[in-house]
Amino acid sequence: MTHAVMPQTEIERTFWQRNQQTLAPWLFLMPAILFFVVYVIYPVFQSFNLSLYEWDGLGQAEYVGLRNYEDLYWEYVDRDSFYVSLKNNLIWLVLYLAAIPAGLFIALFLNQTVTGIRLYKSLFFFPFVISQVVVGLVFTWFYDPAFGILNVVLGWFGAGPVNILGSESTVTYGIILAGLWPQTAYCMILYLTGLNAVNPEQIEAGRLDGAKGWRMLWHVVLPQLKPATFIAFVVTIIGALRSFDLISVMTSGGPFGSSKVLAYYMFEVSLSEYGFRMGYGAAIAVVLFAIMMVFITYFLWSMYRDERRG
């Protein structure tokens, strides 16, 4: 005599069987989330806490409250190193954003089918794959007042040698120009990826409505590139605010400290022979983090608002 197999009821199913589709993604994400919490979130809160102490990295930490932030404020008022670093960071932030439209227009050019387009793509892609240290060395040689290509070209037109990295008024702009080279390549890659996802039906509909040139770009193409634009803005802002390697390679903060930014100043007061003031360096890091979060939060809110309207 055989017994009919009864279908497994909801009560008899295990917890994993009932929630497999919900739990499986979290299991795959758990290692990444764990690393992010341990190596990103926890150090952020640790920096906030450290900024309330005076510590040389070896001895006993002394709680000083907001004194490190008061020192930063008075340095800003007296136009000392913190003021110079903050001012340079804001200059970096404004001018570095030029990489986004530059990357967009290069991507629009490279998205066409013309002879030799693969060679052009390789040439524009090249700055992205080389180290920032290499970029810094290349531009240091480029700006060299004795044998740099820039001054050689200026000499052809009868202009005297210009010491870009040796002048307090031009050094920051020279370093920013060096940083824009690879950053533009990165934005170009983002937009090339976004252009591959542009809906051809919307392009065709725009042509039927008479849109072309700038109107096509503004009303049809750019709205579909919003995700790529958001990523480009966030990455460019972060790159501008944490700029360190180019300054370290090209000028070491000189001449006379005129090219310092907050990240380099933080290193100088915390880990170089000038300081070992870990709490003060942490306070600079907190200020830098706050500036970064203001801009990123603004762009997140703008995208959310546009999504709600759409």
C-alpha beads as a LAMMPS data file, in Angstrom:
LAMMPS data file: protein, C-alpha beads

310 atoms
309 bonds

1 atom types
1 bond types

-500.0 500.0 xlo xhi
-500.0 500.0 ylo yhi
-500.0 500.0 zlo zhi

Masses

1 110.0

Atoms # bond

1 1 1 0.000 0.000 0.000
2 1 1 1.496 3.298 -1.026
3 1 1 1.066 6.579 0.757
4 1 1 0.524 9.774 -1.192
5 1 1 3.219 12.378 -0.637
6 1 1 1.625 15.458 0.855
7 1 1 2.815 18.818 -0.471
8 1 1 5.209 20.588 1.881
9 1 1 3.256 23.249 3.761
10 1 1 4.525 26.712 4.621
11 1 1 4.926 25.659 8.268
12 1 1 7.119 22.663 7.364
13 1 1 9.487 24.748 5.199
14 1 1 12.683 25.903 6.859
15 1 1 13.483 29.563 7.551
16 1 1 16.055 29.565 4.710
17 1 1 13.539 28.134 2.222
18 1 1 10.962 30.796 3.120
19 1 1 13.415 33.709 2.883
20 1 1 15.982 32.515 0.361
21 1 1 15.386 35.268 -2.194
22 1 1 15.602 37.945 0.500
23 1 1 18.660 36.599 2.321
24 1 1 20.816 35.476 -0.635
25 1 1 21.730 39.027 -1.856
26 1 1 22.674 40.062 1.684
27 1 1 24.944 37.047 2.068
28 1 1 26.821 38.024 -1.099
29 1 1 27.018 41.661 0.014
30 1 1 28.067 40.900 3.586
31 1 1 31.872 40.677 2.977
32 1 1 31.874 44.029 1.139
33 1 1 29.658 45.649 3.805
34 1 1 31.922 44.300 6.559
35 1 1 35.064 45.698 4.899
36 1 1 33.320 49.048 4.282
37 1 1 32.253 49.339 7.923
38 1 1 35.655 48.307 9.326
39 1 1 37.885 50.278 6.952
40 1 1 35.700 53.312 6.095
41 1 1 32.860 53.964 8.549
42 1 1 34.763 53.101 11.728
43 1 1 37.845 55.224 10.813
44 1 1 35.547 58.189 10.091
45 1 1 34.106 58.081 13.615
46 1 1 37.576 57.379 14.987
47 1 1 38.830 60.579 13.305
48 1 1 35.994 62.571 14.900
49 1 1 36.996 61.185 18.284
50 1 1 40.735 61.721 17.748
51 1 1 40.165 65.361 16.785
52 1 1 39.142 66.005 20.422
53 1 1 42.531 64.909 21.744
54 1 1 46.124 66.108 21.701
55 1 1 48.296 63.117 20.785
56 1 1 51.738 62.663 19.258
57 1 1 51.075 59.105 18.077
58 1 1 53.131 57.447 20.813
59 1 1 52.426 58.809 24.285
60 1 1 49.236 59.277 26.278
61 1 1 46.418 61.122 24.509
62 1 1 45.136 64.218 26.321
63 1 1 41.488 65.253 25.938
64 1 1 41.323 68.911 24.833
65 1 1 37.745 69.194 23.552
66 1 1 37.374 71.610 20.641
67 1 1 40.780 73.228 21.050
68 1 1 42.093 71.760 17.792
69 1 1 39.175 73.343 15.929
70 1 1 39.826 76.653 17.702
71 1 1 43.441 76.512 16.513
72 1 1 42.193 75.928 12.965
73 1 1 39.871 78.916 13.250
74 1 1 42.608 81.257 14.458
75 1 1 44.933 79.996 11.726
76 1 1 42.194 80.858 9.237
77 1 1 41.740 84.337 10.742
78 1 1 45.504 84.967 10.728
79 1 1 45.708 83.682 7.118
80 1 1 48.180 81.032 8.114
81 1 1 48.706 77.581 6.574
82 1 1 45.119 76.425 7.144
83 1 1 43.728 79.472 5.332
84 1 1 46.076 78.910 2.374
85 1 1 45.223 75.206 2.220
86 1 1 41.471 75.823 2.396
87 1 1 41.642 78.544 -0.260
88 1 1 43.626 76.274 -2.574
89 1 1 41.168 73.441 -2.043
90 1 1 38.295 75.699 -3.104
91 1 1 40.268 76.718 -6.213
92 1 1 40.861 73.029 -6.941
93 1 1 37.162 72.327 -6.468
94 1 1 35.993 75.025 -8.886
95 1 1 38.544 74.463 -11.647
96 1 1 38.600 70.662 -11.375
97 1 1 34.934 70.559 -12.402
98 1 1 36.107 71.556 -15.892
99 1 1 36.982 67.873 -16.346
100 1 1 33.273 67.010 -16.573
101 1 1 32.283 69.059 -19.670
102 1 1 35.685 68.332 -21.224
103 1 1 35.152 64.596 -20.722
104 1 1 31.640 64.858 -22.145
105 1 1 32.707 66.568 -25.374
106 1 1 35.613 64.180 -25.895
107 1 1 33.213 61.265 -25.357
108 1 1 30.785 62.729 -27.919
109 1 1 33.651 62.951 -30.418
110 1 1 34.881 59.420 -29.715
111 1 1 31.340 58.006 -29.934
112 1 1 31.342 58.585 -33.700
113 1 1 32.443 56.142 -36.369
114 1 1 35.325 57.848 -38.126
115 1 1 38.617 56.616 -39.502
116 1 1 41.197 55.925 -36.788
117 1 1 38.711 56.239 -33.907
118 1 1 40.349 53.348 -32.029
119 1 1 43.674 55.183 -32.069
120 1 1 42.006 58.348 -30.768
121 1 1 40.304 56.373 -27.997
122 1 1 43.615 54.849 -26.952
123 1 1 45.317 58.255 -26.835
124 1 1 42.560 59.823 -24.735
125 1 1 42.319 56.749 -22.506
126 1 1 46.067 56.652 -21.819
127 1 1 46.164 59.289 -18.993
128 1 1 43.639 57.273 -16.987
129 1 1 45.849 54.176 -16.707
130 1 1 49.080 55.893 -15.623
131 1 1 49.948 56.728 -12.040
132 1 1 49.408 60.193 -10.586
133 1 1 53.085 60.167 -9.647
134 1 1 53.998 59.706 -13.313
135 1 1 51.605 62.517 -14.258
136 1 1 53.290 64.772 -11.710
137 1 1 56.766 63.991 -13.032
138 1 1 55.709 64.522 -16.653
139 1 1 54.237 67.948 -15.918
140 1 1 57.198 68.909 -13.739
141 1 1 59.437 68.352 -16.750
142 1 1 56.884 70.080 -18.995
143 1 1 56.972 73.226 -16.801
144 1 1 60.749 73.217 -16.209
145 1 1 62.030 76.777 -16.912
146 1 1 65.332 75.492 -18.364
147 1 1 64.354 72.696 -20.744
148 1 1 60.582 72.214 -20.405
149 1 1 58.512 71.981 -23.580
150 1 1 56.289 74.855 -22.419
151 1 1 59.186 77.306 -22.273
152 1 1 60.705 75.946 -25.475
153 1 1 57.447 76.742 -27.303
154 1 1 57.239 80.165 -25.639
155 1 1 60.809 80.823 -26.806
156 1 1 59.732 80.280 -30.416
157 1 1 57.464 83.315 -30.023
158 1 1 60.075 85.407 -28.266
159 1 1 58.552 85.054 -24.810
160 1 1 60.841 84.679 -21.817
161 1 1 60.932 81.556 -19.648
162 1 1 58.058 81.178 -17.180
163 1 1 58.584 79.335 -13.894
164 1 1 55.074 77.992 -13.334
165 1 1 55.908 75.875 -10.274
166 1 1 58.261 78.477 -8.790
167 1 1 55.739 81.312 -8.604
168 1 1 53.240 81.615 -5.753
169 1 1 50.653 83.107 -8.117
170 1 1 50.729 80.305 -10.723
171 1 1 51.815 77.116 -8.945
172 1 1 48.334 75.997 -7.873
173 1 1 46.900 76.484 -11.359
174 1 1 49.804 74.554 -12.894
175 1 1 49.190 71.571 -10.609
176 1 1 45.439 71.679 -11.275
177 1 1 46.109 71.586 -15.017
178 1 1 48.234 68.470 -14.465
179 1 1 45.411 66.863 -12.477
180 1 1 42.813 67.689 -15.121
181 1 1 44.621 65.509 -17.671
182 1 1 43.794 62.116 -16.080
183 1 1 40.533 63.333 -14.524
184 1 1 39.165 64.341 -17.935
185 1 1 40.028 60.861 -19.209
186 1 1 38.062 59.316 -16.334
187 1 1 34.988 61.471 -17.025
188 1 1 35.306 60.592 -20.719
189 1 1 35.111 56.877 -19.880
190 1 1 32.009 57.442 -17.746
191 1 1 30.262 59.327 -20.546
192 1 1 31.305 56.810 -23.207
193 1 1 29.641 54.116 -21.095
194 1 1 26.564 56.298 -20.685
195 1 1 26.332 57.057 -24.406
196 1 1 26.184 53.326 -25.152
197 1 1 22.989 53.185 -23.097
198 1 1 21.280 56.155 -24.790
199 1 1 17.930 55.113 -26.266
200 1 1 18.173 55.365 -30.086
201 1 1 14.378 55.674 -30.330
202 1 1 14.478 58.928 -28.372
203 1 1 17.249 60.200 -30.657
204 1 1 15.126 59.386 -33.695
205 1 1 12.065 61.014 -32.123
206 1 1 14.112 64.147 -31.434
207 1 1 15.235 64.283 -35.058
208 1 1 11.645 64.000 -36.242
209 1 1 10.778 66.934 -33.976
210 1 1 13.565 68.990 -35.551
211 1 1 16.063 68.756 -32.709
212 1 1 19.714 68.747 -33.705
213 1 1 23.058 69.999 -32.476
214 1 1 22.869 71.718 -29.085
215 1 1 19.112 71.193 -28.783
216 1 1 19.512 67.458 -29.312
217 1 1 22.330 67.338 -26.761
218 1 1 20.530 69.418 -24.126
219 1 1 17.008 68.020 -24.379
220 1 1 17.535 64.409 -25.484
221 1 1 21.067 63.166 -24.752
222 1 1 21.990 64.865 -21.460
223 1 1 18.817 63.797 -19.576
224 1 1 19.759 60.180 -20.320
225 1 1 23.305 60.802 -19.054
226 1 1 22.252 61.927 -15.557
227 1 1 23.615 58.803 -13.791
228 1 1 27.004 59.222 -15.503
229 1 1 26.993 62.956 -14.709
230 1 1 26.252 62.293 -11.039
231 1 1 29.129 59.808 -10.737
232 1 1 31.434 62.222 -12.589
233 1 1 30.533 65.055 -10.187
234 1 1 31.028 62.933 -7.069
235 1 1 34.345 61.434 -8.205
236 1 1 35.658 64.814 -9.403
237 1 1 34.710 66.560 -6.145
238 1 1 36.344 63.829 -4.082
239 1 1 39.435 63.961 -6.305
240 1 1 39.701 67.743 -5.932
241 1 1 39.329 67.708 -2.154
242 1 1 41.716 64.845 -1.467
243 1 1 44.426 65.997 -3.887
244 1 1 47.758 65.065 -2.368
245 1 1 50.033 63.025 -4.633
246 1 1 50.478 65.626 -7.373
247 1 1 51.359 68.315 -4.842
248 1 1 53.776 65.999 -3.047
249 1 1 55.555 65.056 -6.284
250 1 1 55.577 68.445 -8.016
251 1 1 56.164 71.011 -5.253
252 1 1 56.023 69.444 -1.763
253 1 1 53.668 72.279 -0.861
254 1 1 56.009 75.041 -2.076
255 1 1 57.038 77.593 -2.933
256 1 1 56.773 78.917 0.647
257 1 1 53.734 76.735 1.331
258 1 1 51.643 78.427 -1.369
259 1 1 50.463 75.195 -3.060
260 1 1 49.337 73.327 0.061
261 1 1 45.857 71.821 0.227
262 1 1 44.069 70.390 3.255
263 1 1 45.112 66.788 2.583
264 1 1 48.780 67.749 2.261
265 1 1 48.624 70.064 5.277
266 1 1 47.014 67.250 7.290
267 1 1 49.919 64.967 6.379
268 1 1 52.438 67.685 7.204
269 1 1 51.159 68.392 10.724
270 1 1 50.432 64.752 11.542
271 1 1 53.165 62.599 10.056
272 1 1 56.059 64.796 8.953
273 1 1 58.932 66.286 10.900
274 1 1 56.882 69.474 11.380
275 1 1 54.313 68.065 13.748
276 1 1 53.159 64.659 14.928
277 1 1 49.986 66.437 16.072
278 1 1 47.563 63.620 15.395
279 1 1 44.537 65.321 16.938
280 1 1 45.112 68.515 14.973
281 1 1 45.512 66.502 11.761
282 1 1 42.281 64.646 12.552
283 1 1 40.499 68.000 12.951
284 1 1 41.684 68.973 9.450
285 1 1 40.387 65.626 8.173
286 1 1 36.997 66.299 9.771
287 1 1 36.786 69.715 8.077
288 1 1 37.713 68.130 4.747
289 1 1 35.113 65.402 5.248
290 1 1 32.442 67.995 6.100
291 1 1 33.141 70.003 2.932
292 1 1 33.011 66.827 0.869
293 1 1 29.701 65.725 2.415
294 1 1 28.093 69.126 1.793
295 1 1 28.722 68.904 -1.943
296 1 1 27.863 65.207 -2.274
297 1 1 24.656 65.649 -0.245
298 1 1 23.661 68.559 -2.468
299 1 1 24.058 66.476 -5.634
300 1 1 22.214 63.521 -4.057
301 1 1 19.346 65.818 -3.090
302 1 1 19.279 67.365 -6.585
303 1 1 19.054 63.928 -8.211
304 1 1 16.343 62.823 -5.772
305 1 1 14.351 65.998 -6.452
306 1 1 14.636 65.505 -10.217
307 1 1 13.508 61.885 -9.865
308 1 1 10.472 62.982 -7.851
309 1 1 9.571 65.565 -10.479
310 1 1 10.035 63.003 -13.261

Bonds

1 1 1 2
2 1 2 3
3 1 3 4
4 1 4 5
5 1 5 6
6 1 6 7
7 1 7 8
8 1 8 9
9 1 9 10
10 1 10 11
11 1 11 12
12 1 12 13
13 1 13 14
14 1 14 15
15 1 15 16
16 1 16 17
17 1 17 18
18 1 18 19
19 1 19 20
20 1 20 21
21 1 21 22
22 1 22 23
23 1 23 24
24 1 24 25
25 1 25 26
26 1 26 27
27 1 27 28
28 1 28 29
29 1 29 30
30 1 30 31
31 1 31 32
32 1 32 33
33 1 33 34
34 1 34 35
35 1 35 36
36 1 36 37
37 1 37 38
38 1 38 39
39 1 39 40
40 1 40 41
41 1 41 42
42 1 42 43
43 1 43 44
44 1 44 45
45 1 45 46
46 1 46 47
47 1 47 48
48 1 48 49
49 1 49 50
50 1 50 51
51 1 51 52
52 1 52 53
53 1 53 54
54 1 54 55
55 1 55 56
56 1 56 57
57 1 57 58
58 1 58 59
59 1 59 60
60 1 60 61
61 1 61 62
62 1 62 63
63 1 63 64
64 1 64 65
65 1 65 66
66 1 66 67
67 1 67 68
68 1 68 69
69 1 69 70
70 1 70 71
71 1 71 72
72 1 72 73
73 1 73 74
74 1 74 75
75 1 75 76
76 1 76 77
77 1 77 78
78 1 78 79
79 1 79 80
80 1 80 81
81 1 81 82
82 1 82 83
83 1 83 84
84 1 84 85
85 1 85 86
86 1 86 87
87 1 87 88
88 1 88 89
89 1 89 90
90 1 90 91
91 1 91 92
92 1 92 93
93 1 93 94
94 1 94 95
95 1 95 96
96 1 96 97
97 1 97 98
98 1 98 99
99 1 99 100
100 1 100 101
101 1 101 102
102 1 102 103
103 1 103 104
104 1 104 105
105 1 105 106
106 1 106 107
107 1 107 108
108 1 108 109
109 1 109 110
110 1 110 111
111 1 111 112
112 1 112 113
113 1 113 114
114 1 114 115
115 1 115 116
116 1 116 117
117 1 117 118
118 1 118 119
119 1 119 120
120 1 120 121
121 1 121 122
122 1 122 123
123 1 123 124
124 1 124 125
125 1 125 126
126 1 126 127
127 1 127 128
128 1 128 129
129 1 129 130
130 1 130 131
131 1 131 132
132 1 132 133
133 1 133 134
134 1 134 135
135 1 135 136
136 1 136 137
137 1 137 138
138 1 138 139
139 1 139 140
140 1 140 141
141 1 141 142
142 1 142 143
143 1 143 144
144 1 144 145
145 1 145 146
146 1 146 147
147 1 147 148
148 1 148 149
149 1 149 150
150 1 150 151
151 1 151 152
152 1 152 153
153 1 153 154
154 1 154 155
155 1 155 156
156 1 156 157
157 1 157 158
158 1 158 159
159 1 159 160
160 1 160 161
161 1 161 162
162 1 162 163
163 1 163 164
164 1 164 165
165 1 165 166
166 1 166 167
167 1 167 168
168 1 168 169
169 1 169 170
170 1 170 171
171 1 171 172
172 1 172 173
173 1 173 174
174 1 174 175
175 1 175 176
176 1 176 177
177 1 177 178
178 1 178 179
179 1 179 180
180 1 180 181
181 1 181 182
182 1 182 183
183 1 183 184
184 1 184 185
185 1 185 186
186 1 186 187
187 1 187 188
188 1 188 189
189 1 189 190
190 1 190 191
191 1 191 192
192 1 192 193
193 1 193 194
194 1 194 195
195 1 195 196
196 1 196 197
197 1 197 198
198 1 198 199
199 1 199 200
200 1 200 201
201 1 201 202
202 1 202 203
203 1 203 204
204 1 204 205
205 1 205 206
206 1 206 207
207 1 207 208
208 1 208 209
209 1 209 210
210 1 210 211
211 1 211 212
212 1 212 213
213 1 213 214
214 1 214 215
215 1 215 216
216 1 216 217
217 1 217 218
218 1 218 219
219 1 219 220
220 1 220 221
221 1 221 222
222 1 222 223
223 1 223 224
224 1 224 225
225 1 225 226
226 1 226 227
227 1 227 228
228 1 228 229
229 1 229 230
230 1 230 231
231 1 231 232
232 1 232 233
233 1 233 234
234 1 234 235
235 1 235 236
236 1 236 237
237 1 237 238
238 1 238 239
239 1 239 240
240 1 240 241
241 1 241 242
242 1 242 243
243 1 243 244
244 1 244 245
245 1 245 246
246 1 246 247
247 1 247 248
248 1 248 249
249 1 249 250
250 1 250 251
251 1 251 252
252 1 252 253
253 1 253 254
254 1 254 255
255 1 255 256
256 1 256 257
257 1 257 258
258 1 258 259
259 1 259 260
260 1 260 261
261 1 261 262
262 1 262 263
263 1 263 264
264 1 264 265
265 1 265 266
266 1 266 267
267 1 267 268
268 1 268 269
269 1 269 270
270 1 270 271
271 1 271 272
272 1 272 273
273 1 273 274
274 1 274 275
275 1 275 276
276 1 276 277
277 1 277 278
278 1 278 279
279 1 279 280
280 1 280 281
281 1 281 282
282 1 282 283
283 1 283 284
284 1 284 285
285 1 285 286
286 1 286 287
287 1 287 288
288 1 288 289
289 1 289 290
290 1 290 291
291 1 291 292
292 1 292 293
293 1 293 294
294 1 294 295
295 1 295 296
296 1 296 297
297 1 297 298
298 1 298 299
299 1 299 300
300 1 300 301
301 1 301 302
302 1 302 303
303 1 303 304
304 1 304 305
305 1 305 306
306 1 306 307
307 1 307 308
308 1 308 309
309 1 309 310
